[in-house]
Amino acid sequence: MVTIGDVAREAGVSRSTASYALSGKRSISEEVRHRVEEAVRTLGYSPNAGARALATARTRTIGLLAQFYDDEFAPAMMQYIQGVSNVARDLGYDILLVTESDGRSALRRLTSTRMVDGIVLLNVAEHDERLPVLRAAAQPGALVGRPADCAGVDVFDLDFEEAGRQMVDHLYDLGHRQLLLVSQPEHVVERGGAYVWRLQNAAVEQARVRGIRLDTAFAPARQPEVGRAVGELLQAHPGVTGLLVNNEAAAAALPTVMHERGLTVPRDLSVIGRYSDEFARTFSLPYSAIESAPDRLGGMAVRALVRRIEGQTGHDDPHIVHYVSPELVDRGSTAAPRRRT
């Protein structure tokens, strides 16, 4: 069985220094901490969680609160969870995933019993009922998704407003003058999913500024309903030459819809989505897209949280609200609109 002494010898430090580097009880240089962490990974050291919690008042566990809603595409949510768990593991923390519907009660249980050292929230609503509980907790919190009030937590999100503008401008510059935006189901907006209207409102305003037409619609997040809905939308908007897709399920269904309607991209229709590169590979999507960066956002939230847990960021230091700038990944699905005869 690997001991802390083995780790210390591998890292070339004293036993107490190795212990401090892992517990965070004393300030240790980044170079030494890195050597100790490398030794832990090399040797496969796993300290006893119960003894460690008693000695350090830490569990080295992060609570992750997430929901798998019927009106959102589960594979997209899994990418955020994976981003959180991968970085947490690299930093020496375990993840306690909680998916129960009563988020407030779950959060009170996790924080009041000291089961976790900090909290990451996903599925953040504009007026999220979990936030008052999190702000009152002794543990720090980080959010992937922007609420209306960001006070007391670190917040990380894609700049959805800029994403909407960028999507419109890209097609406008190619000569498109009639666009259609397909968004998440309307229930997501009603539940507080502000990212939907943030992108949509910005896209609508940018289209107005550019003097072009942009129609908007919501679509389901499940098959076969989403495929039928997208097909009906294309049927109802025959003059559209550019399609914006802020709905992962709709993007995944689009190749089948296009094939059934005898349409090709970009000859008949230019398409821009909003999803991750990993999502595109998983579903073999050939469409250009704004990178949604779920793994990056999840990792950023965990790193900020761990800095607060370990005292690298002071209790009174200001909280972060950070937006990832949208990046358009060109997969060749946009071109100048074909002249209609």
C-alpha positions as YAML, in Angstrom:
chain: A
units: angstrom
residues:
- id: 1
  name: MET
  ca: [0.00, 0.00, 0.00]
- id: 2
  name: VAL
  ca: [1.40, 3.39, -1.02]
- id: 3
  name: THR
  ca: [1.89, 5.79, 1.91]
- id: 4
  name: ILE
  ca: [2.45, 9.54, 2.23]
- id: 5
  name: GLY
  ca: [6.09, 8.68, 2.97]
- id: 6
  name: ASP
  ca: [6.37, 7.00, -0.44]
- id: 7
  name: VAL
  ca: [4.92, 10.10, -2.06]
- id: 8
  name: ALA
  ca: [7.39, 12.32, -0.21]
- id: 9
  name: ARG
  ca: [10.36, 10.23, -1.34]
- id: 10
  name: GLU
  ca: [9.14, 10.21, -4.96]
- id: 11
  name: ALA
  ca: [8.72, 14.00, -4.90]
- id: 12
  name: GLY
  ca: [12.03, 14.61, -3.11]
- id: 13
  name: VAL
  ca: [10.43, 16.45, -0.17]
- id: 14
  name: SER
  ca: [9.83, 15.80, 3.49]
- id: 15
  name: ARG
  ca: [6.79, 13.85, 4.67]
- id: 16
  name: SER
  ca: [5.32, 16.97, 6.27]
- id: 17
  name: THR
  ca: [5.80, 19.03, 3.09]
- id: 18
  name: ALA
  ca: [4.04, 16.35, 1.04]
- id: 19
  name: SER
  ca: [1.21, 16.32, 3.56]
- id: 20
  name: TYR
  ca: [0.90, 20.11, 3.49]
- id: 21
  name: ALA
  ca: [0.95, 20.15, -0.30]
- id: 22
  name: LEU
  ca: [-2.00, 17.75, -0.39]
- id: 23
  name: SER
  ca: [-3.97, 19.22, 2.50]
- id: 24
  name: GLY
  ca: [-3.47, 22.90, 1.74]
- id: 25
  name: LYS
  ca: [-2.94, 23.62, 5.46]
- id: 26
  name: ARG
  ca: [0.19, 25.66, 4.72]
- id: 27
  name: SER
  ca: [1.39, 27.70, 1.79]
- id: 28
  name: ILE
  ca: [3.50, 25.55, -0.53]
- id: 29
  name: SER
  ca: [5.22, 26.75, -3.70]
- id: 30
  name: GLU
  ca: [3.57, 25.80, -7.00]
- id: 31
  name: GLU
  ca: [6.72, 23.92, -8.06]
- id: 32
  name: VAL
  ca: [6.70, 21.73, -4.95]
- id: 33
  name: ARG
  ca: [2.94, 21.21, -5.10]
- id: 34
  name: HIS
  ca: [3.29, 20.11, -8.72]
- id: 35
  name: ARG
  ca: [6.02, 17.59, -7.82]
- id: 36
  name: VAL
  ca: [3.88, 16.13, -5.05]
- id: 37
  name: GLU
  ca: [0.83, 15.89, -7.30]
- id: 38
  name: GLU
  ca: [2.94, 14.18, -9.96]
- id: 39
  name: ALA
  ca: [4.18, 11.71, -7.35]
- id: 40
  name: VAL
  ca: [0.59, 11.01, -6.28]
- id: 41
  name: ARG
  ca: [-0.39, 10.24, -9.87]
- id: 42
  name: THR
  ca: [2.72, 8.16, -10.54]
- id: 43
  name: LEU
  ca: [2.33, 6.01, -7.42]
- id: 44
  name: GLY
  ca: [-1.48, 5.88, -7.41]
- id: 45
  name: TYR
  ca: [-1.63, 7.23, -3.86]
- id: 46
  name: SER
  ca: [-5.14, 7.44, -2.37]
- id: 47
  name: PRO
  ca: [-5.29, 8.82, 1.18]
- id: 48
  name: ASN
  ca: [-7.98, 7.59, 3.53]
- id: 49
  name: ALA
  ca: [-10.86, 10.01, 3.03]
- id: 50
  name: GLY
  ca: [-12.16, 9.74, 6.59]
- id: 51
  name: ALA
  ca: [-8.78, 10.38, 8.19]
- id: 52
  name: ARG
  ca: [-8.06, 13.18, 5.77]
- id: 53
  name: ALA
  ca: [-11.37, 14.90, 6.50]
- id: 54
  name: LEU
  ca: [-10.74, 14.75, 10.24]
- id: 55
  name: ALA
  ca: [-7.20, 16.09, 9.86]
- id: 56
  name: THR
  ca: [-7.90, 18.85, 7.37]
- id: 57
  name: ALA
  ca: [-11.64, 19.56, 7.71]
- id: 58
  name: ARG
  ca: [-11.80, 18.81, 3.98]
- id: 59
  name: THR
  ca: [-13.28, 15.94, 2.04]
- id: 60
  name: ARG
  ca: [-11.58, 16.76, -1.28]
- id: 61
  name: THR
  ca: [-14.99, 16.23, -2.82]
- id: 62
  name: ILE
  ca: [-16.92, 18.69, -4.97]
- id: 63
  name: GLY
  ca: [-20.70, 18.60, -5.16]
- id: 64
  name: LEU
  ca: [-22.04, 18.83, -8.71]
- id: 65
  name: LEU
  ca: [-25.74, 19.63, -9.03]
- id: 66
  name: ALA
  ca: [-27.20, 18.89, -12.45]
- id: 67
  name: GLN
  ca: [-30.54, 17.96, -13.96]
- id: 68
  name: PHE
  ca: [-31.43, 15.84, -16.97]
- id: 69
  name: TYR
  ca: [-34.58, 17.54, -18.21]
- id: 70
  name: ASP
  ca: [-36.88, 15.93, -20.76]
- id: 71
  name: ASP
  ca: [-36.90, 19.14, -22.79]
- id: 72
  name: GLU
  ca: [-33.11, 19.34, -23.13]
- id: 73
  name: PHE
  ca: [-30.75, 17.02, -24.99]
- id: 74
  name: ALA
  ca: [-29.00, 14.76, -22.46]
- id: 75
  name: PRO
  ca: [-25.78, 14.16, -24.49]
- id: 76
  name: ALA
  ca: [-25.13, 17.91, -24.46]
- id: 77
  name: MET
  ca: [-25.46, 18.04, -20.65]
- id: 78
  name: MET
  ca: [-23.07, 15.09, -20.27]
- id: 79
  name: GLN
  ca: [-20.31, 17.13, -21.87]
- id: 80
  name: TYR
  ca: [-20.50, 19.75, -19.10]
- id: 81
  name: ILE
  ca: [-20.43, 17.02, -16.46]
- id: 82
  name: GLN
  ca: [-17.41, 15.43, -18.12]
- id: 83
  name: GLY
  ca: [-15.58, 18.77, -18.19]
- id: 84
  name: VAL
  ca: [-16.16, 19.24, -14.47]
- id: 85
  name: SER
  ca: [-15.20, 15.70, -13.48]
- id: 86
  name: ASN
  ca: [-12.04, 15.54, -15.61]
- id: 87
  name: VAL
  ca: [-10.51, 18.71, -14.17]
- id: 88
  name: ALA
  ca: [-11.61, 17.82, -10.63]
- id: 89
  name: ARG
  ca: [-9.84, 14.48, -10.96]
- id: 90
  name: ASP
  ca: [-6.69, 16.17, -12.26]
- id: 91
  name: LEU
  ca: [-6.71, 18.47, -9.21]
- id: 92
  name: GLY
  ca: [-7.17, 15.58, -6.79]
- id: 93
  name: TYR
  ca: [-10.88, 16.00, -6.07]
- id: 94
  name: ASP
  ca: [-13.77, 13.56, -6.35]
- id: 95
  name: ILE
  ca: [-17.18, 14.53, -7.72]
- id: 96
  name: LEU
  ca: [-20.46, 13.85, -5.94]
- id: 97
  name: LEU
  ca: [-23.10, 14.14, -8.67]
- id: 98
  name: VAL
  ca: [-26.58, 15.04, -7.42]
- id: 99
  name: THR
  ca: [-29.48, 15.01, -9.88]
- id: 100
  name: GLU
  ca: [-32.55, 15.11, -7.64]
- id: 101
  name: SER
  ca: [-35.28, 17.52, -8.69]
- id: 102
  name: ASP
  ca: [-35.39, 19.43, -5.38]
- id: 103
  name: GLY
  ca: [-32.12, 21.31, -5.81]
- id: 104
  name: ARG
  ca: [-32.54, 23.47, -2.73]
- id: 105
  name: SER
  ca: [-32.95, 20.51, -0.38]
- id: 106
  name: ALA
  ca: [-30.06, 18.68, -1.99]
- id: 107
  name: LEU
  ca: [-27.84, 21.72, -1.61]
- id: 108
  name: ARG
  ca: [-28.78, 22.21, 2.04]
- id: 109
  name: ARG
  ca: [-27.99, 18.56, 2.75]
- id: 110
  name: LEU
  ca: [-24.61, 18.67, 1.03]
- id: 111
  name: THR
  ca: [-23.45, 21.91, 2.62]
- id: 112
  name: SER
  ca: [-24.89, 21.53, 6.14]
- id: 113
  name: THR
  ca: [-23.39, 18.07, 6.64]
- id: 114
  name: ARG
  ca: [-20.01, 19.13, 5.20]
- id: 115
  name: MET
  ca: [-20.14, 16.33, 2.65]
- id: 116
  name: VAL
  ca: [-18.34, 18.50, 0.11]
- id: 117
  name: ASP
  ca: [-15.75, 21.28, 0.05]
- id: 118
  name: GLY
  ca: [-17.51, 23.31, -2.64]
- id: 119
  name: ILE
  ca: [-20.36, 23.29, -5.13]
- id: 120
  name: VAL
  ca: [-20.65, 23.54, -8.92]
- id: 121
  name: LEU
  ca: [-24.11, 24.28, -10.30]
- id: 122
  name: LEU
  ca: [-25.24, 23.36, -13.81]
- id: 123
  name: ASN
  ca: [-28.66, 24.07, -15.40]
- id: 124
  name: VAL
  ca: [-28.49, 27.58, -13.98]
- id: 125
  name: ALA
  ca: [-31.78, 29.46, -14.30]
- id: 126
  name: GLU
  ca: [-32.10, 33.22, -14.61]
- id: 127
  name: HIS
  ca: [-33.63, 33.39, -11.12]
- id: 128
  name: ASP
  ca: [-32.24, 30.16, -9.75]
- id: 129
  name: GLU
  ca: [-33.90, 29.09, -6.49]
- id: 130
  name: ARG
  ca: [-30.71, 27.30, -5.38]
- id: 131
  name: LEU
  ca: [-28.62, 30.47, -5.24]
- id: 132
  name: PRO
  ca: [-29.84, 31.84, -1.88]
- id: 133
  name: VAL
  ca: [-28.97, 28.47, -0.30]
- id: 134
  name: LEU
  ca: [-25.54, 28.45, -1.92]
- id: 135
  name: ARG
  ca: [-24.76, 32.04, -0.89]
- id: 136
  name: ALA
  ca: [-25.66, 31.19, 2.72]
- id: 137
  name: ALA
  ca: [-23.43, 28.09, 2.79]
- id: 138
  name: ALA
  ca: [-19.97, 27.98, 4.31]
- id: 139
  name: GLN
  ca: [-18.58, 26.35, 1.16]
- id: 140
  name: PRO
  ca: [-17.79, 28.36, -2.00]
- id: 141
  name: GLY
  ca: [-19.73, 27.89, -5.22]
- id: 142
  name: ALA
  ca: [-19.15, 28.19, -8.96]
- id: 143
  name: LEU
  ca: [-21.71, 28.27, -11.75]
- id: 144
  name: VAL
  ca: [-21.66, 27.18, -15.38]
- id: 145
  name: GLY
  ca: [-24.35, 29.49, -16.73]
- id: 146
  name: ARG
  ca: [-25.23, 33.07, -15.91]
- id: 147
  name: PRO
  ca: [-28.07, 33.97, -13.54]
- id: 148
  name: ALA
  ca: [-29.62, 37.43, -13.30]
- id: 149
  name: ASP
  ca: [-27.74, 38.07, -10.04]
- id: 150
  name: CYS
  ca: [-24.14, 36.83, -9.97]
- id: 151
  name: ALA
  ca: [-23.33, 38.05, -6.45]
- id: 152
  name: GLY
  ca: [-21.44, 35.71, -4.15]
- id: 153
  name: VAL
  ca: [-20.43, 33.07, -6.71]
- id: 154
  name: ASP
  ca: [-17.97, 32.65, -9.56]
- id: 155
  name: VAL
  ca: [-19.78, 32.48, -12.91]
- id: 156
  name: PHE
  ca: [-18.61, 31.08, -16.25]
- id: 157
  name: ASP
  ca: [-20.61, 31.09, -19.45]
- id: 158
  name: LEU
  ca: [-20.45, 31.38, -23.20]
- id: 159
  name: ASP
  ca: [-21.10, 34.89, -24.49]
- id: 160
  name: PHE
  ca: [-24.44, 33.94, -26.04]
- id: 161
  name: GLU
  ca: [-25.23, 37.49, -27.12]
- id: 162
  name: GLU
  ca: [-22.04, 37.72, -29.14]
- id: 163
  name: ALA
  ca: [-22.68, 34.22, -30.50]
- id: 164
  name: GLY
  ca: [-26.05, 35.33, -31.87]
- id: 165
  name: ARG
  ca: [-24.53, 38.41, -33.48]
- id: 166
  name: GLN
  ca: [-21.68, 36.42, -34.96]
- id: 167
  name: MET
  ca: [-24.00, 33.85, -36.52]
- id: 168
  name: VAL
  ca: [-26.09, 36.56, -38.20]
- id: 169
  name: ASP
  ca: [-23.08, 38.55, -39.39]
- id: 170
  name: HIS
  ca: [-21.39, 35.50, -40.89]
- id: 171
  name: LEU
  ca: [-24.38, 34.75, -43.12]
- id: 172
  name: TYR
  ca: [-25.05, 38.42, -43.85]
- id: 173
  name: ASP
  ca: [-21.49, 38.85, -45.14]
- id: 174
  name: LEU
  ca: [-22.07, 35.92, -47.50]
- id: 175
  name: GLY
  ca: [-25.12, 37.65, -48.95]
- id: 176
  name: HIS
  ca: [-27.97, 35.98, -47.08]
- id: 177
  name: ARG
  ca: [-31.00, 38.16, -46.43]
- id: 178
  name: GLN
  ca: [-33.58, 35.72, -45.06]
- id: 179
  name: LEU
  ca: [-32.66, 33.55, -42.07]
- id: 180
  name: LEU
  ca: [-34.37, 31.17, -39.66]
- id: 181
  name: LEU
  ca: [-33.25, 30.60, -36.06]
- id: 182
  name: VAL
  ca: [-34.34, 27.32, -34.42]
- id: 183
  name: SER
  ca: [-33.99, 27.43, -30.62]
- id: 184
  name: GLN
  ca: [-34.43, 25.10, -27.67]
- id: 185
  name: PRO
  ca: [-37.99, 24.14, -26.62]
- id: 186
  name: GLU
  ca: [-40.04, 27.01, -25.23]
- id: 187
  name: HIS
  ca: [-40.25, 25.20, -21.89]
- id: 188
  name: VAL
  ca: [-36.54, 25.82, -21.42]
- id: 189
  name: VAL
  ca: [-37.15, 29.57, -21.59]
- id: 190
  name: GLU
  ca: [-40.16, 29.33, -19.27]
- id: 191
  name: ARG
  ca: [-38.01, 27.43, -16.76]
- id: 192
  name: GLY
  ca: [-35.44, 30.21, -16.77]
- id: 193
  name: GLY
  ca: [-32.98, 29.08, -19.43]
- id: 194
  name: ALA
  ca: [-31.83, 32.61, -20.25]
- id: 195
  name: TYR
  ca: [-29.16, 31.42, -22.69]
- id: 196
  name: VAL
  ca: [-31.92, 30.71, -25.21]
- id: 197
  name: TRP
  ca: [-33.33, 34.23, -25.32]
- id: 198
  name: ARG
  ca: [-29.92, 35.82, -24.85]
- id: 199
  name: LEU
  ca: [-28.76, 34.36, -28.17]
- id: 200
  name: GLN
  ca: [-32.13, 34.84, -29.85]
- id: 201
  name: ASN
  ca: [-32.61, 38.47, -28.80]
- id: 202
  name: ALA
  ca: [-29.10, 39.39, -29.89]
- id: 203
  name: ALA
  ca: [-29.55, 37.65, -33.25]
- id: 204
  name: VAL
  ca: [-32.89, 39.37, -33.85]
- id: 205
  name: GLU
  ca: [-31.42, 42.79, -33.03]
- id: 206
  name: GLN
  ca: [-28.39, 42.18, -35.25]
- id: 207
  name: ALA
  ca: [-30.64, 41.17, -38.13]
- id: 208
  name: ARG
  ca: [-32.61, 44.38, -37.61]
- id: 209
  name: VAL
  ca: [-29.40, 46.42, -37.68]
- id: 210
  name: ARG
  ca: [-28.32, 44.66, -40.88]
- id: 211
  name: GLY
  ca: [-31.73, 45.20, -42.48]
- id: 212
  name: ILE
  ca: [-32.39, 41.51, -43.10]
- id: 213
  name: ARG
  ca: [-35.20, 39.15, -42.12]
- id: 214
  name: LEU
  ca: [-34.77, 36.67, -39.28]
- id: 215
  name: ASP
  ca: [-37.66, 34.40, -38.30]
- id: 216
  name: THR
  ca: [-37.44, 32.54, -34.99]
- id: 217
  name: ALA
  ca: [-38.96, 29.28, -33.81]
- id: 218
  name: PHE
  ca: [-38.70, 26.78, -30.98]
- id: 219
  name: ALA
  ca: [-38.27, 23.05, -31.57]
- id: 220
  name: PRO
  ca: [-38.54, 19.95, -29.34]
- id: 221
  name: ALA
  ca: [-35.51, 18.17, -27.95]
- id: 222
  name: ARG
  ca: [-36.56, 14.59, -28.65]
- id: 223
  name: GLN
  ca: [-36.87, 12.35, -31.65]
- id: 224
  name: PRO
  ca: [-39.00, 11.87, -33.65]
- id: 225
  name: GLU
  ca: [-40.74, 15.12, -32.70]
- id: 226
  name: VAL
  ca: [-37.73, 17.33, -33.37]
- id: 227
  name: GLY
  ca: [-37.15, 15.90, -36.86]
- id: 228
  name: ARG
  ca: [-40.77, 16.48, -37.82]
- id: 229
  name: ALA
  ca: [-40.71, 19.99, -36.37]
- id: 230
  name: VAL
  ca: [-37.58, 21.02, -38.27]
- id: 231
  name: GLY
  ca: [-39.00, 19.62, -41.50]
- id: 232
  name: GLU
  ca: [-42.23, 21.56, -40.98]
- id: 233
  name: LEU
  ca: [-40.29, 24.76, -40.28]
- id: 234
  name: LEU
  ca: [-38.33, 24.45, -43.52]
- id: 235
  name: GLN
  ca: [-41.58, 23.77, -45.36]
- id: 236
  name: ALA
  ca: [-43.16, 26.87, -43.81]
- id: 237
  name: HIS
  ca: [-40.18, 29.13, -44.69]
- id: 238
  name: PRO
  ca: [-39.35, 28.34, -48.34]
- id: 239
  name: GLY
  ca: [-37.51, 31.64, -48.84]
- id: 240
  name: VAL
  ca: [-34.95, 30.97, -46.09]
- id: 241
  name: THR
  ca: [-31.37, 30.56, -47.32]
- id: 242
  name: GLY
  ca: [-29.61, 30.42, -43.96]
- id: 243
  name: LEU
  ca: [-30.43, 28.32, -40.88]
- id: 244
  name: LEU
  ca: [-29.18, 29.08, -37.35]
- id: 245
  name: VAL
  ca: [-29.54, 26.20, -34.88]
- id: 246
  name: ASN
  ca: [-29.40, 26.79, -31.12]
- id: 247
  name: ASN
  ca: [-30.81, 23.35, -30.31]
- id: 248
  name: GLU
  ca: [-28.50, 20.33, -30.18]
- id: 249
  name: ALA
  ca: [-31.28, 17.81, -30.81]
- id: 250
  name: ALA
  ca: [-32.38, 19.75, -33.90]
- id: 251
  name: ALA
  ca: [-28.79, 19.83, -35.16]
- id: 252
  name: ALA
  ca: [-28.45, 16.07, -34.67]
- id: 253
  name: ALA
  ca: [-31.71, 15.49, -36.58]
- id: 254
  name: LEU
  ca: [-30.92, 17.91, -39.41]
- id: 255
  name: PRO
  ca: [-28.90, 15.56, -41.70]
- id: 256
  name: THR
  ca: [-31.87, 13.19, -41.88]
- id: 257
  name: VAL
  ca: [-34.31, 16.06, -42.45]
- id: 258
  name: MET
  ca: [-32.16, 17.51, -45.22]
- id: 259
  name: HIS
  ca: [-31.86, 14.11, -46.93]
- id: 260
  name: GLU
  ca: [-35.61, 13.50, -46.76]
- id: 261
  name: ARG
  ca: [-36.28, 16.89, -48.33]
- id: 262
  name: GLY
  ca: [-33.65, 16.45, -51.03]
- id: 263
  name: LEU
  ca: [-31.64, 19.44, -49.81]
- id: 264
  name: THR
  ca: [-27.86, 19.79, -49.70]
- id: 265
  name: VAL
  ca: [-25.60, 22.04, -47.65]
- id: 266
  name: PRO
  ca: [-24.52, 24.69, -48.51]
- id: 267
  name: ARG
  ca: [-25.94, 24.65, -52.05]
- id: 268
  name: ASP
  ca: [-29.60, 24.79, -50.96]
- id: 269
  name: LEU
  ca: [-29.22, 25.97, -47.37]
- id: 270
  name: SER
  ca: [-26.35, 27.39, -45.32]
- id: 271
  name: VAL
  ca: [-26.27, 26.12, -41.74]
- id: 272
  name: ILE
  ca: [-24.60, 27.36, -38.53]
- id: 273
  name: GLY
  ca: [-25.13, 25.51, -35.25]
- id: 274
  name: ARG
  ca: [-24.15, 26.11, -31.64]
- id: 275
  name: TYR
  ca: [-22.53, 23.04, -30.08]
- id: 276
  name: SER
  ca: [-19.13, 21.62, -29.22]
- id: 277
  name: ASP
  ca: [-16.59, 20.04, -31.54]
- id: 278
  name: GLU
  ca: [-16.92, 16.81, -29.56]
- id: 279
  name: PHE
  ca: [-20.69, 16.90, -30.11]
- id: 280
  name: ALA
  ca: [-20.14, 17.37, -33.84]
- id: 281
  name: ARG
  ca: [-17.85, 14.34, -33.95]
- id: 282
  name: THR
  ca: [-20.21, 12.19, -31.88]
- id: 283
  name: PHE
  ca: [-23.16, 12.83, -34.20]
- id: 284
  name: SER
  ca: [-21.10, 13.19, -37.41]
- id: 285
  name: LEU
  ca: [-22.44, 16.69, -37.99]
- id: 286
  name: PRO
  ca: [-20.97, 18.45, -41.04]
- id: 287
  name: TYR
  ca: [-22.17, 21.91, -40.07]
- id: 288
  name: SER
  ca: [-20.17, 24.97, -39.11]
- id: 289
  name: ALA
  ca: [-20.90, 25.91, -35.51]
- id: 290
  name: ILE
  ca: [-20.19, 28.25, -32.65]
- id: 291
  name: GLU
  ca: [-18.09, 26.21, -30.20]
- id: 292
  name: SER
  ca: [-20.12, 25.92, -26.98]
- id: 293
  name: ALA
  ca: [-17.00, 24.89, -24.98]
- id: 294
  name: PRO
  ca: [-18.72, 22.76, -22.30]
- id: 295
  name: ASP
  ca: [-15.50, 21.05, -21.19]
- id: 296
  name: ARG
  ca: [-13.66, 24.37, -21.01]
- id: 297
  name: LEU
  ca: [-16.42, 26.06, -19.01]
- id: 298
  name: GLY
  ca: [-16.71, 23.14, -16.59]
- id: 299
  name: GLY
  ca: [-12.95, 23.09, -16.10]
- id: 300
  name: MET
  ca: [-12.80, 26.84, -15.49]
- id: 301
  name: ALA
  ca: [-15.52, 26.57, -12.84]
- id: 302
  name: VAL
  ca: [-13.68, 23.78, -11.02]
- id: 303
  name: ARG
  ca: [-10.33, 25.57, -11.08]
- id: 304
  name: ALA
  ca: [-11.86, 28.75, -9.65]
- id: 305
  name: LEU
  ca: [-13.67, 26.72, -7.00]
- id: 306
  name: VAL
  ca: [-10.54, 24.82, -5.96]
- id: 307
  name: ARG
  ca: [-8.61, 28.09, -5.66]
- id: 308
  name: ARG
  ca: [-11.22, 29.30, -3.17]
- id: 309
  name: ILE
  ca: [-11.33, 25.97, -1.33]
- id: 310
  name: GLU
  ca: [-7.55, 25.91, -0.93]
- id: 311
  name: GLY
  ca: [-7.25, 29.58, 0.01]
- id: 312
  name: GLN
  ca: [-5.41, 30.68, -3.11]
- id: 313
  name: THR
  ca: [-8.28, 33.10, -3.66]
- id: 314
  name: GLY
  ca: [-9.17, 34.96, -0.49]
- id: 315
  name: HIS
  ca: [-12.62, 34.86, 1.09]
- id: 316
  name: ASP
  ca: [-13.06, 38.59, 0.50]
- id: 317
  name: ASP
  ca: [-11.61, 38.63, -3.02]
- id: 318
  name: PRO
  ca: [-14.14, 39.66, -5.67]
- id: 319
  name: HIS
  ca: [-16.01, 36.96, -7.50]
- id: 320
  name: ILE
  ca: [-15.49, 36.29, -11.19]
- id: 321
  name: VAL
  ca: [-18.00, 36.63, -14.01]
- id: 322
  name: HIS
  ca: [-16.21, 35.30, -17.08]
- id: 323
  name: TYR
  ca: [-17.57, 34.93, -20.60]
- id: 324
  name: VAL
  ca: [-15.94, 32.67, -23.17]
- id: 325
  name: SER
  ca: [-15.80, 34.44, -26.51]
- id: 326
  name: PRO
  ca: [-17.63, 32.54, -29.25]
- id: 327
  name: GLU
  ca: [-15.50, 30.88, -31.91]
- id: 328
  name: LEU
  ca: [-16.97, 29.84, -35.25]
- id: 329
  name: VAL
  ca: [-15.64, 26.46, -36.36]
- id: 330
  name: ASP
  ca: [-15.91, 26.38, -40.17]
- id: 331
  name: ARG
  ca: [-16.90, 22.96, -41.54]
- id: 332
  name: GLY
  ca: [-17.87, 24.25, -44.97]
- id: 333
  name: SER
  ca: [-21.64, 24.40, -44.45]
- id: 334
  name: THR
  ca: [-22.04, 28.06, -45.41]
- id: 335
  name: ALA
  ca: [-21.72, 29.80, -48.77]
- id: 336
  name: ALA
  ca: [-23.31, 32.59, -50.77]
- id: 337
  name: PRO
  ca: [-26.99, 31.87, -51.37]
- id: 338
  name: ARG
  ca: [-27.87, 30.29, -54.69]
- id: 339
  name: ARG
  ca: [-29.80, 32.52, -57.05]
- id: 340
  name: ARG
  ca: [-33.40, 31.43, -57.34]
- id: 341
  name: THR
  ca: [-34.93, 31.19, -60.80]
...
